[in-house]
Amino acid sequence: MKMKHTTLSLLGVMAAVTIISVIASQEAYAHGNMKIPLTIANGESRTVQVVLGHTNEPSYGNEPGTWDGIHGVDITVRDADTKLPIKTASLKVDKYFFKNQKKVDKASSPADADAKDLGVTAGAVFGQPGKFLARQMVIDGIYGYRVYGTVTYFDGTNVPVDFTGFCSDAAKFNSPGFAGGFGCIGDIKDTKFPGKKHKMKDD
């Protein structure tokens, strides 16, 4: 009986590890991150990790009657080594939008974006410590975000945050040290099968 209980416990641990690994791999694929070193009150070194992306990756633009296009700016704040969530932060987001890659190629900075929304508050998500969100409805195109403000570490040390991360098609605007990436906003119609791009046989 004891052996059976031990086996079940091991299976439970293995299942939990598998689930955590899947979640971690999904986040690594769908989000980029910035690591910020700090020295806490007792003189020890720590690192804050700020993870940035869109909610519900992959993300698609609004298509009336088909897709709502609600994909917020998704920010996770945590200790880089332990992955423990850091609950207290005061963060704002500057949003930048380019219609297409041609516009990105011509631009010299995010200030040249086709549309901007500056100083948007990223609010804490209820029931999800370390999660902050700036809600939005998106359209097809290329998005990037400047995240700035302060994060309060567990011991009360305030950590300044200020970096820019763009979706994969405009990575030239990323701040040095911004690693990984997140997907740009696609067209939900491209997922339709069969669609206009699929040639079908006549009867």
Number of C-alpha atoms within 10 A of each C-alpha: 6 7 8 9 10 11 12 12 12 12 12 12 12 12 12 12 12 12 12 12 12 12 12 12 11 12 18 16 15 21 23 22 22 24 17 17 13 17 12 17 10 7 8 8 10 14 19 24 19 24 23 30 27 25 17 12 17 14 24 26 21 20 15 8 6 9 13 14 21 18 24 19 21 19 25 21 25 22 19 17 10 8 11 14 19 20 19 19 22 16 23 23 23 17 22 20 24 21 15 15 13 9 16 22 11 9 16 12 10 25 11 15 19 14 13 17 11 12 14 14 18 22 16 20 15 9 7 11 16 20 23 26 22 20 17 12 12 21 21 20 18 24 29 28 25 21 24 19 16 17 22 16 22 14 9 11 14 16 18 15 20 15 18 22 30 28 26 17 19 21 17 16 18 20 15 11 13 19 15 19 23 26 21 23 22 19 18 16 14 12 10 11 9 10 11 10 9 9 8 9 5 4 3
